[in-house]
């Protein structure tokens, strides 16, 4: 037994010496630590107590948990993106593997819309949704971070203003012309809705930092930093295109169709809870969000989202 534990003790000594710690102190700490359990490790009790209904309608609980699951998946996606973007020179294999992980998470998000589309009674939803106004899924900050870290900022700018914005444009100015800004502004006055004012009050500073941080290390920029032969790697190009369509067409349309079922049910005003023009905001053929336009043909770009 001693001969088996000696290499482990030597490895521990080396580990703790590197950070100026005493091995004996850490080993003694193990004497008093309690065994880990599944519920402690996963924090099950805390997780299952994060759902707070605003109404007495049972299907509101489905709505809450569904969106919380979405946010957890967004966090998983950002975790993978950070690993790609913060590696000095990611290998083609690593790059492809991470992209496919991310796409699988979005595939889960896409198929999960059946929970929304078929998992709630229209009558119940149209009642409890009124208690959510002016909150909106539009206000998912993690989704915006995913966009900022996936592509060059110009690809997230409203088409009407792209010619006036370049890499020398201040981030604060570019921020005001992001494609989703239009969904939160009054077309006649140009004033921002309460929906977007609160969103910016909470997250604008973080967004600006993220825009700057990922300006040169977003997924597209990391792809362009790979050797030319790697950029032509069929599996990698396939992974990039799959990610682009999964995020900007497949997932968006899953969300769009689920929303349409309820909003166009005839049991409400036909407006999104945040008051946005949800059809033009969400449908790919209007916003034409494309992370990697250089990987698509002119014909594919022209017909982006048209067959949805």
LUMKE-815509 format. One record per residue (C-alpha): residue number from 0; residue in three letters; x, y, z. Coordinates in steps of 0.05 Angstrom, whole numbers. Layout:
// residues N
{seq: NUM&type: ALA&x: X&y: Y&z: Z}
...
This chain:
// residues 308
{seq: 0&type: UNK&x: 0&y: 0&z: 0}
{seq: 1&type: UNK&x: 57&y: 48&z: 18}
{seq: 2&type: UNK&x: 91&y: 37&z: -49}
{seq: 3&type: UNK&x: 25&y: 52&z: -84}
{seq: 4&type: UNK&x: 11&y: 117&z: -47}
{seq: 5&type: UNK&x: 82&y: 144&z: -50}
{seq: 6&type: UNK&x: 75&y: 169&z: -123}
{seq: 7&type: UNK&x: 9&y: 203&z: -105}
{seq: 8&type: UNK&x: 39&y: 237&z: -45}
{seq: 9&type: UNK&x: 99&y: 260&z: -86}
{seq: 10&type: UNK&x: 51&y: 288&z: -139}
{seq: 11&type: UNK&x: 12&y: 325&z: -85}
{seq: 12&type: UNK&x: 76&y: 353&z: -55}
{seq: 13&type: UNK&x: 95&y: 379&z: -124}
{seq: 14&type: UNK&x: 26&y: 409&z: -135}
{seq: 15&type: UNK&x: 23&y: 446&z: -69}
{seq: 16&type: UNK&x: 95&y: 468&z: -70}
{seq: 17&type: UNK&x: 80&y: 503&z: -135}
{seq: 18&type: UNK&x: 29&y: 547&z: -100}
{seq: 19&type: UNK&x: 68&y: 554&z: -34}
{seq: 20&type: UNK&x: 19&y: 510&z: 4}
{seq: 21&type: UNK&x: 32&y: 457&z: 57}
{seq: 22&type: UNK&x: 11&y: 387&z: 35}
{seq: 23&type: UNK&x: 0&y: 366&z: 107}
{seq: 24&type: UNK&x: -52&y: 421&z: 118}
{seq: 25&type: UNK&x: -92&y: 400&z: 57}
{seq: 26&type: UNK&x: -88&y: 326&z: 75}
{seq: 27&type: UNK&x: -112&y: 341&z: 146}
{seq: 28&type: UNK&x: -170&y: 379&z: 116}
{seq: 29&type: UNK&x: -193&y: 315&z: 82}
{seq: 30&type: UNK&x: -203&y: 284&z: 150}
{seq: 31&type: UNK&x: -258&y: 333&z: 167}
{seq: 32&type: UNK&x: -291&y: 340&z: 99}
{seq: 33&type: UNK&x: -357&y: 303&z: 88}
{seq: 34&type: UNK&x: -369&y: 256&z: 29}
{seq: 35&type: UNK&x: -399&y: 290&z: -32}
{seq: 36&type: UNK&x: -471&y: 273&z: -52}
{seq: 37&type: UNK&x: -507&y: 282&z: -118}
{seq: 38&type: UNK&x: -555&y: 333&z: -89}
{seq: 39&type: UNK&x: -499&y: 374&z: -58}
{seq: 40&type: UNK&x: -456&y: 373&z: -120}
{seq: 41&type: UNK&x: -513&y: 392&z: -167}
{seq: 42&type: UNK&x: -545&y: 438&z: -116}
{seq: 43&type: UNK&x: -611&y: 404&z: -130}
{seq: 44&type: UNK&x: -651&y: 437&z: -74}
{seq: 45&type: UNK&x: -629&y: 507&z: -95}
{seq: 46&type: UNK&x: -642&y: 492&z: -168}
{seq: 47&type: UNK&x: -712&y: 466&z: -156}
{seq: 48&type: UNK&x: -730&y: 527&z: -114}
{seq: 49&type: UNK&x: -715&y: 578&z: -169}
{seq: 50&type: UNK&x: -785&y: 574&z: -199}
{seq: 51&type: UNK&x: -832&y: 628&z: -175}
{seq: 52&type: UNK&x: -900&y: 635&z: -208}
{seq: 53&type: UNK&x: -935&y: 701&z: -214}
{seq: 54&type: UNK&x: -1003&y: 669&z: -225}
{seq: 55&type: UNK&x: -1043&y: 608&z: -203}
{seq: 56&type: UNK&x: -1043&y: 578&z: -273}
{seq: 57&type: UNK&x: -1007&y: 511&z: -274}
{seq: 58&type: UNK&x: -976&y: 518&z: -344}
{seq: 59&type: UNK&x: -938&y: 580&z: -322}
{seq: 60&type: UNK&x: -891&y: 532&z: -286}
{seq: 61&type: UNK&x: -876&y: 498&z: -352}
{seq: 62&type: UNK&x: -861&y: 566&z: -383}
{seq: 63&type: UNK&x: -814&y: 586&z: -327}
{seq: 64&type: UNK&x: -775&y: 521&z: -325}
{seq: 65&type: UNK&x: -769&y: 518&z: -400}
{seq: 66&type: UNK&x: -736&y: 586&z: -403}
{seq: 67&type: UNK&x: -690&y: 569&z: -345}
{seq: 68&type: UNK&x: -667&y: 507&z: -383}
{seq: 69&type: UNK&x: -655&y: 553&z: -443}
{seq: 70&type: UNK&x: -610&y: 597&z: -401}
{seq: 71&type: UNK&x: -571&y: 537&z: -375}
{seq: 72&type: UNK&x: -559&y: 514&z: -446}
{seq: 73&type: UNK&x: -538&y: 585&z: -466}
{seq: 74&type: UNK&x: -487&y: 581&z: -410}
{seq: 75&type: UNK&x: -461&y: 515&z: -436}
{seq: 76&type: UNK&x: -454&y: 546&z: -506}
{seq: 77&type: UNK&x: -416&y: 606&z: -479}
{seq: 78&type: UNK&x: -371&y: 558&z: -440}
{seq: 79&type: UNK&x: -352&y: 523&z: -505}
{seq: 80&type: UNK&x: -344&y: 588&z: -544}
{seq: 81&type: UNK&x: -296&y: 616&z: -492}
{seq: 82&type: UNK&x: -252&y: 554&z: -499}
{seq: 83&type: UNK&x: -247&y: 565&z: -574}
{seq: 84&type: UNK&x: -236&y: 640&z: -572}
{seq: 85&type: UNK&x: -186&y: 643&z: -515}
{seq: 86&type: UNK&x: -139&y: 591&z: -543}
{seq: 87&type: UNK&x: -81&y: 623&z: -580}
{seq: 88&type: UNK&x: -80&y: 572&z: -636}
{seq: 89&type: UNK&x: -137&y: 522&z: -633}
{seq: 90&type: UNK&x: -126&y: 460&z: -675}
{seq: 91&type: UNK&x: -175&y: 443&z: -731}
{seq: 92&type: UNK&x: -198&y: 381&z: -693}
{seq: 93&type: UNK&x: -211&y: 420&z: -629}
{seq: 94&type: UNK&x: -245&y: 477&z: -667}
{seq: 95&type: UNK&x: -291&y: 428&z: -704}
{seq: 96&type: UNK&x: -307&y: 389&z: -641}
{seq: 97&type: UNK&x: -326&y: 450&z: -601}
{seq: 98&type: UNK&x: -369&y: 478&z: -657}
{seq: 99&type: UNK&x: -408&y: 413&z: -662}
{seq: 100&type: UNK&x: -418&y: 412&z: -587}
{seq: 101&type: UNK&x: -447&y: 482&z: -592}
{seq: 102&type: UNK&x: -491&y: 462&z: -651}
{seq: 103&type: UNK&x: -517&y: 402&z: -612}
{seq: 104&type: UNK&x: -537&y: 448&z: -555}
{seq: 105&type: UNK&x: -575&y: 491&z: -604}
{seq: 106&type: UNK&x: -606&y: 429&z: -635}
{seq: 107&type: UNK&x: -632&y: 413&z: -565}
{seq: 108&type: UNK&x: -659&y: 484&z: -559}
{seq: 109&type: UNK&x: -693&y: 477&z: -627}
{seq: 110&type: UNK&x: -727&y: 411&z: -613}
{seq: 111&type: UNK&x: -747&y: 434&z: -543}
{seq: 112&type: UNK&x: -795&y: 484&z: -574}
{seq: 113&type: UNK&x: -845&y: 426&z: -576}
{seq: 114&type: UNK&x: -849&y: 435&z: -501}
{seq: 115&type: UNK&x: -872&y: 506&z: -513}
{seq: 116&type: UNK&x: -913&y: 493&z: -575}
{seq: 117&type: UNK&x: -950&y: 432&z: -549}
{seq: 118&type: UNK&x: -937&y: 434&z: -475}
{seq: 119&type: UNK&x: -981&y: 492&z: -453}
{seq: 120&type: UNK&x: -1055&y: 507&z: -461}
{seq: 121&type: UNK&x: -1066&y: 567&z: -505}
{seq: 122&type: UNK&x: -1119&y: 594&z: -458}
{seq: 123&type: UNK&x: -1074&y: 590&z: -398}
{seq: 124&type: UNK&x: -1015&y: 622&z: -434}
{seq: 125&type: UNK&x: -1056&y: 680&z: -459}
{seq: 126&type: UNK&x: -1076&y: 694&z: -388}
{seq: 127&type: UNK&x: -1010&y: 689&z: -351}
{seq: 128&type: UNK&x: -971&y: 724&z: -406}
{seq: 129&type: UNK&x: -1006&y: 789&z: -387}
{seq: 130&type: UNK&x: -971&y: 786&z: -320}
{seq: 131&type: UNK&x: -904&y: 782&z: -356}
{seq: 132&type: UNK&x: -910&y: 848&z: -393}
{seq: 133&type: UNK&x: -864&y: 883&z: -408}
{seq: 134&type: UNK&x: -813&y: 827&z: -397}
{seq: 135&type: UNK&x: -793&y: 788&z: -459}
{seq: 136&type: UNK&x: -747&y: 733&z: -483}
{seq: 137&type: UNK&x: -715&y: 790&z: -522}
{seq: 138&type: UNK&x: -681&y: 806&z: -456}
{seq: 139&type: UNK&x: -638&y: 744&z: -454}
{seq: 140&type: UNK&x: -568&y: 774&z: -443}
{seq: 141&type: UNK&x: -533&y: 708&z: -453}
{seq: 142&type: UNK&x: -561&y: 701&z: -523}
{seq: 143&type: UNK&x: -532&y: 770&z: -541}
{seq: 144&type: UNK&x: -464&y: 748&z: -513}
{seq: 145&type: UNK&x: -467&y: 686&z: -558}
{seq: 146&type: UNK&x: -478&y: 732&z: -618}
{seq: 147&type: UNK&x: -421&y: 779&z: -599}
{seq: 148&type: UNK&x: -373&y: 722&z: -590}
{seq: 149&type: UNK&x: -393&y: 685&z: -654}
{seq: 150&type: UNK&x: -382&y: 736&z: -709}
{seq: 151&type: UNK&x: -355&y: 803&z: -729}
{seq: 152&type: UNK&x: -397&y: 859&z: -701}
{seq: 153&type: UNK&x: -415&y: 886&z: -770}
{seq: 154&type: UNK&x: -457&y: 823&z: -782}
{seq: 155&type: UNK&x: -501&y: 842&z: -723}
{seq: 156&type: UNK&x: -513&y: 913&z: -746}
{seq: 157&type: UNK&x: -580&y: 933&z: -776}
{seq: 158&type: UNK&x: -573&y: 928&z: -851}
{seq: 159&type: UNK&x: -594&y: 1000&z: -859}
{seq: 160&type: UNK&x: -533&y: 1025&z: -822}
{seq: 161&type: UNK&x: -477&y: 977&z: -842}
{seq: 162&type: UNK&x: -447&y: 1024&z: -893}
{seq: 163&type: UNK&x: -435&y: 1076&z: -839}
{seq: 164&type: UNK&x: -400&y: 1030&z: -790}
{seq: 165&type: UNK&x: -331&y: 999&z: -791}
{seq: 166&type: UNK&x: -278&y: 974&z: -742}
{seq: 167&type: UNK&x: -260&y: 1045&z: -723}
{seq: 168&type: UNK&x: -331&y: 1061&z: -702}
{seq: 169&type: UNK&x: -338&y: 1070&z: -626}
{seq: 170&type: UNK&x: -371&y: 1010&z: -594}
{seq: 171&type: UNK&x: -423&y: 1054&z: -561}
{seq: 172&type: UNK&x: -445&y: 1079&z: -630}
{seq: 173&type: UNK&x: -446&y: 1010&z: -661}
{seq: 174&type: UNK&x: -487&y: 986&z: -601}
{seq: 175&type: UNK&x: -542&y: 1035&z: -619}
{seq: 176&type: UNK&x: -548&y: 1005&z: -688}
{seq: 177&type: UNK&x: -549&y: 931&z: -671}
{seq: 178&type: UNK&x: -604&y: 894&z: -708}
{seq: 179&type: UNK&x: -646&y: 882&z: -646}
{seq: 180&type: UNK&x: -648&y: 956&z: -628}
{seq: 181&type: UNK&x: -702&y: 966&z: -681}
{seq: 182&type: UNK&x: -748&y: 918&z: -643}
{seq: 183&type: UNK&x: -746&y: 962&z: -582}
{seq: 184&type: UNK&x: -757&y: 1030&z: -614}
{seq: 185&type: UNK&x: -818&y: 1069&z: -634}
{seq: 186&type: UNK&x: -813&y: 1076&z: -710}
{seq: 187&type: UNK&x: -845&y: 1145&z: -708}
{seq: 188&type: UNK&x: -808&y: 1178&z: -651}
{seq: 189&type: UNK&x: -744&y: 1137&z: -648}
{seq: 190&type: UNK&x: -753&y: 1131&z: -573}
{seq: 191&type: UNK&x: -734&y: 1067&z: -538}
{seq: 192&type: UNK&x: -787&y: 1025&z: -504}
{seq: 193&type: UNK&x: -786&y: 1009&z: -431}
{seq: 194&type: UNK&x: -768&y: 938&z: -452}
{seq: 195&type: UNK&x: -702&y: 959&z: -482}
{seq: 196&type: UNK&x: -688&y: 1015&z: -432}
{seq: 197&type: UNK&x: -688&y: 965&z: -375}
{seq: 198&type: UNK&x: -648&y: 915&z: -415}
{seq: 199&type: UNK&x: -594&y: 966&z: -428}
{seq: 200&type: UNK&x: -595&y: 992&z: -356}
{seq: 201&type: UNK&x: -579&y: 921&z: -333}
{seq: 202&type: UNK&x: -531&y: 897&z: -387}
{seq: 203&type: UNK&x: -504&y: 953&z: -432}
{seq: 204&type: UNK&x: -437&y: 960&z: -396}
{seq: 205&type: UNK&x: -426&y: 885&z: -399}
{seq: 206&type: UNK&x: -446&y: 884&z: -472}
{seq: 207&type: UNK&x: -397&y: 938&z: -490}
{seq: 208&type: UNK&x: -340&y: 902&z: -454}
{seq: 209&type: UNK&x: -358&y: 838&z: -490}
{seq: 210&type: UNK&x: -361&y: 872&z: -558}
{seq: 211&type: UNK&x: -291&y: 898&z: -548}
{seq: 212&type: UNK&x: -264&y: 833&z: -518}
{seq: 213&type: UNK&x: -288&y: 790&z: -576}
{seq: 214&type: UNK&x: -274&y: 840&z: -631}
{seq: 215&type: UNK&x: -212&y: 802&z: -653}
{seq: 216&type: UNK&x: -222&y: 734&z: -621}
{seq: 217&type: UNK&x: -294&y: 716&z: -640}
{seq: 218&type: UNK&x: -307&y: 649&z: -673}
{seq: 219&type: UNK&x: -301&y: 678&z: -743}
{seq: 220&type: UNK&x: -235&y: 713&z: -727}
{seq: 221&type: UNK&x: -207&y: 649&z: -696}
{seq: 222&type: UNK&x: -227&y: 612&z: -758}
{seq: 223&type: UNK&x: -191&y: 663&z: -802}
{seq: 224&type: UNK&x: -128&y: 655&z: -759}
{seq: 225&type: UNK&x: -123&y: 581&z: -777}
{seq: 226&type: UNK&x: -75&y: 560&z: -832}
{seq: 227&type: UNK&x: -108&y: 566&z: -901}
{seq: 228&type: UNK&x: -109&y: 491&z: -911}
{seq: 229&type: UNK&x: -147&y: 484&z: -846}
{seq: 230&type: UNK&x: -197&y: 537&z: -867}
{seq: 231&type: UNK&x: -212&y: 493&z: -928}
{seq: 232&type: UNK&x: -221&y: 431&z: -886}
{seq: 233&type: UNK&x: -289&y: 402&z: -907}
{seq: 234&type: UNK&x: -309&y: 379&z: -838}
{seq: 235&type: UNK&x: -292&y: 446&z: -807}
{seq: 236&type: UNK&x: -329&y: 486&z: -861}
{seq: 237&type: UNK&x: -388&y: 439&z: -852}
{seq: 238&type: UNK&x: -387&y: 451&z: -777}
{seq: 239&type: UNK&x: -384&y: 527&z: -787}
{seq: 240&type: UNK&x: -443&y: 527&z: -836}
{seq: 241&type: UNK&x: -483&y: 480&z: -791}
{seq: 242&type: UNK&x: -472&y: 527&z: -732}
{seq: 243&type: UNK&x: -493&y: 587&z: -774}
{seq: 244&type: UNK&x: -558&y: 556&z: -799}
{seq: 245&type: UNK&x: -574&y: 523&z: -732}
{seq: 246&type: UNK&x: -570&y: 588&z: -694}
{seq: 247&type: UNK&x: -596&y: 637&z: -745}
{seq: 248&type: UNK&x: -649&y: 597&z: -781}
{seq: 249&type: UNK&x: -668&y: 531&z: -748}
{seq: 250&type: UNK&x: -669&y: 554&z: -676}
{seq: 251&type: UNK&x: -700&y: 622&z: -694}
{seq: 252&type: UNK&x: -755&y: 589&z: -734}
{seq: 253&type: UNK&x: -770&y: 540&z: -677}
{seq: 254&type: UNK&x: -779&y: 600&z: -632}
{seq: 255&type: UNK&x: -819&y: 637&z: -685}
{seq: 256&type: UNK&x: -868&y: 580&z: -697}
{seq: 257&type: UNK&x: -879&y: 569&z: -623}
{seq: 258&type: UNK&x: -893&y: 642&z: -613}
{seq: 259&type: UNK&x: -939&y: 645&z: -673}
{seq: 260&type: UNK&x: -983&y: 589&z: -646}
{seq: 261&type: UNK&x: -1000&y: 630&z: -583}
{seq: 262&type: UNK&x: -995&y: 702&z: -606}
{seq: 263&type: UNK&x: -1038&y: 688&z: -668}
{seq: 264&type: UNK&x: -1088&y: 646&z: -629}
{seq: 265&type: UNK&x: -1140&y: 701&z: -631}
{seq: 266&type: UNK&x: -1142&y: 703&z: -555}
{seq: 267&type: UNK&x: -1099&y: 764&z: -546}
{seq: 268&type: UNK&x: -1075&y: 828&z: -579}
{seq: 269&type: UNK&x: -1028&y: 793&z: -627}
{seq: 270&type: UNK&x: -968&y: 830&z: -597}
{seq: 271&type: UNK&x: -907&y: 803&z: -562}
{seq: 272&type: UNK&x: -904&y: 816&z: -486}
{seq: 273&type: UNK&x: -849&y: 867&z: -497}
{seq: 274&type: UNK&x: -890&y: 903&z: -551}
{seq: 275&type: UNK&x: -840&y: 889&z: -608}
{seq: 276&type: UNK&x: -857&y: 874&z: -680}
{seq: 277&type: UNK&x: -841&y: 802&z: -666}
{seq: 278&type: UNK&x: -850&y: 776&z: -737}
{seq: 279&type: UNK&x: -800&y: 822&z: -769}
{seq: 280&type: UNK&x: -753&y: 817&z: -710}
{seq: 281&type: UNK&x: -752&y: 742&z: -708}
{seq: 282&type: UNK&x: -759&y: 716&z: -780}
{seq: 283&type: UNK&x: -691&y: 703&z: -813}
{seq: 284&type: UNK&x: -711&y: 733&z: -880}
{seq: 285&type: UNK&x: -721&y: 801&z: -848}
{seq: 286&type: UNK&x: -662&y: 807&z: -802}
{seq: 287&type: UNK&x: -616&y: 763&z: -844}
{seq: 288&type: UNK&x: -570&y: 747&z: -787}
{seq: 289&type: UNK&x: -511&y: 709&z: -816}
{seq: 290&type: UNK&x: -449&y: 696&z: -774}
{seq: 291&type: UNK&x: -403&y: 673&z: -830}
{seq: 292&type: UNK&x: -425&y: 704&z: -896}
{seq: 293&type: UNK&x: -360&y: 687&z: -931}
{seq: 294&type: UNK&x: -376&y: 613&z: -925}
{seq: 295&type: UNK&x: -440&y: 620&z: -966}
{seq: 296&type: UNK&x: -452&y: 630&z: -1040}
{seq: 297&type: UNK&x: -486&y: 692&z: -1067}
{seq: 298&type: UNK&x: -548&y: 651&z: -1082}
{seq: 299&type: UNK&x: -549&y: 622&z: -1011}
{seq: 300&type: UNK&x: -542&y: 692&z: -981}
{seq: 301&type: UNK&x: -596&y: 719&z: -1026}
{seq: 302&type: UNK&x: -645&y: 665&z: -1005}
{seq: 303&type: UNK&x: -626&y: 664&z: -931}
{seq: 304&type: UNK&x: -688&y: 643&z: -891}
{seq: 305&type: UNK&x: -734&y: 647&z: -952}
{seq: 306&type: UNK&x: -756&y: 575&z: -950}
{seq: 307&type: UNK&x: -775&y: 575&z: -876}
